[in-house]
Amino acid sequence: MNKRGHVLNAVLLAVALGFVLEPAGDLATVRTVAAVFVPLVLGALFPDVDTHFGTHRKTLHNLPVLAVVVAYPVAFDNLQWVWLGVLTHYVLDVLGTTRGVALLYPLWDEEFGAPFGVPVSSDYANVMMLSVTAFEVVVAVAVVHVLPPYLPETVSAALAS
């Protein structure tokens, strides 16, 4: 996906997450959308910084980078939603494009993608981006509303905090 697709994915996901986390559609929903909006967009843009240094879809498109971004809220109590933007960027590149990403870089240069992605320049890139975004929203609903009763109580408590 191009930068426009990643930003649109993050914007749509931020609005959807506002309703997934606070479904009432009131001021709490608006506050939640506002809380996740900027970090999600920043996280969605971050991996493409590697277009200016390193190797695109390798240097910042991998699991070690995601691990560092996921660790930030734990270690420093900030950037709580940026990791999700980075993760959705990877998901969009893996599921939505024909090229994929080198998830295990720098250990392995192999790029992983789904067999149904489209080229970034395709006329169907926006349709694919919307499809992947819908899939991400379904996963978010499952994680927040469906999965907790089936998890051990300690895991459910950790997800709720």
C-alpha positions in Angstrom: 0.0 0.0 0.0 1.1 3.6 -0.5 1.2 6.2 2.3 -2.3 7.4 1.5 -3.6 3.9 1.9 -1.8 3.4 5.2 -3.1 6.7 6.6 -6.7 6.0 5.5 -6.5 2.5 7.0 -5.3 4.1 10.3 -8.0 6.8 10.3 -10.8 4.2 9.6 -9.4 1.9 12.2 -9.2 4.6 14.8 -12.8 5.5 14.3 -13.9 1.9 14.4 -11.8 1.2 17.5 -13.5 4.1 19.2 -16.8 2.3 18.8 -15.4 -1.1 19.6 -13.9 0.1 22.9 -16.7 2.6 23.7 -19.8 1.4 21.7 -22.3 3.9 23.2 -21.6 6.6 20.6 -21.4 9.3 23.2 -18.6 11.6 24.4 -16.6 8.6 25.7 -16.6 7.2 22.1 -15.3 10.6 20.8 -12.6 10.7 23.5 -11.5 7.2 22.6 -11.3 8.0 18.9 -9.3 11.1 19.8 -7.0 9.0 22.1 -6.1 6.4 19.4 -6.3 8.6 16.3 -2.9 10.3 16.3 -0.9 7.4 17.7 -2.4 5.0 15.1 -1.7 7.3 12.2 1.9 8.0 13.4 2.4 4.2 13.9 1.0 3.5 10.5 3.4 6.0 8.9 6.5 5.0 10.9 7.6 1.9 8.9 7.8 3.8 5.7 10.5 6.0 7.1 12.7 3.2 5.6 12.0 4.7 2.2 14.6 7.4 3.1 17.2 5.2 4.6 18.0 1.5 4.6 16.0 -0.9 2.5 12.2 -0.4 2.1 10.0 -3.2 3.4 13.0 -4.6 5.3 14.7 -2.0 7.6 11.5 -1.0 9.5 9.1 -3.6 8.3 10.0 -6.5 10.6 9.1 -8.2 13.9 12.1 -6.9 15.8 11.0 -3.3 15.1 7.5 -4.2 16.1 8.8 -5.7 19.4 10.6 -2.5 20.3 7.5 -0.4 19.6 5.3 -2.8 21.6 7.7 -2.6 24.5 7.6 1.2 24.7 4.4 1.5 26.7 5.6 -1.1 29.1 9.1 0.4 29.6 8.3 4.1 29.3 4.5 4.5 29.8 4.0 6.3 26.5 3.2 5.5 22.9 0.4 3.2 24.0 -1.3 3.0 20.5 1.6 3.5 18.2 2.4 -0.2 18.2 -1.0 -0.9 16.8 -0.4 1.5 13.9 2.9 -0.2 13.1 1.2 -3.6 13.3 -1.7 -2.6 11.0 0.9 -1.2 8.5 2.5 -4.6 8.4 -0.9 -6.4 8.1 -1.8 -4.1 5.2 1.5 -4.7 3.4 1.3 -8.5 4.0 -2.3 -9.1 3.2 -2.9 -6.2 0.8 0.1 -6.2 -1.6 1.8 -8.7 -3.8 5.2 -8.0 -2.4 4.8 -8.5 1.3 7.4 -7.6 4.0 10.6 -9.1 5.4 9.2 -9.9 8.8 12.4 -11.6 10.0 14.8 -9.1 8.7 17.8 -8.7 9.4 18.0 -12.5 10.1 16.3 -13.4 6.9 15.6 -11.3 3.7 12.6 -13.3 2.6 9.5 -11.2 2.1 6.2 -12.7 3.2 2.9 -11.8 1.7 -0.5 -13.4 1.0 -1.3 -14.9 -2.4 -4.3 -12.5 -2.9 -2.6 -9.1 -2.5 -2.6 -6.5 -5.3 0.2 -4.4 -6.7 0.5 -1.0 -4.9 -0.3 0.8 -8.2 -3.4 -1.4 -8.9 -6.8 0.1 -9.5 -8.0 -2.3 -6.7 -5.5 -1.0 -4.1 -8.2 1.0 -2.3 -10.7 -1.9 -2.3 -8.0 -4.2 -0.9 -7.1 -1.6 1.8 -10.8 -1.4 2.8 -11.0 -5.2 2.9 -8.0 -5.5 5.1 -9.3 -2.7 7.3 -12.6 -4.5 7.7 -10.7 -7.7 8.6 -8.7 -5.7 11.3 -11.9 -4.3 12.8 -13.4 -7.9 13.0 -10.2 -9.0 14.8 -10.5 -6.1 17.2 -14.1 -6.9 18.0 -13.1 -10.5 18.6 -10.3 -9.6 20.9 -12.3 -7.0 22.9 -15.8 -8.6 23.0 -15.7 -12.3 22.0 -12.4 -13.7 23.2 -12.1 -12.5 26.9 -14.6 -15.1 28.3 -12.5 -17.9 26.9 -9.2 -16.7 28.2 -7.7 -17.3 31.7 -8.8 -14.7 34.2 -5.2 -13.3 34.5 -5.0 -12.7 30.7 -8.5 -11.1 30.6 -7.5 -8.8 33.4 -4.3 -7.8 31.6 -6.2 -7.0 28.4 -8.7 -4.9 30.3 -6.0 -2.7 31.9 
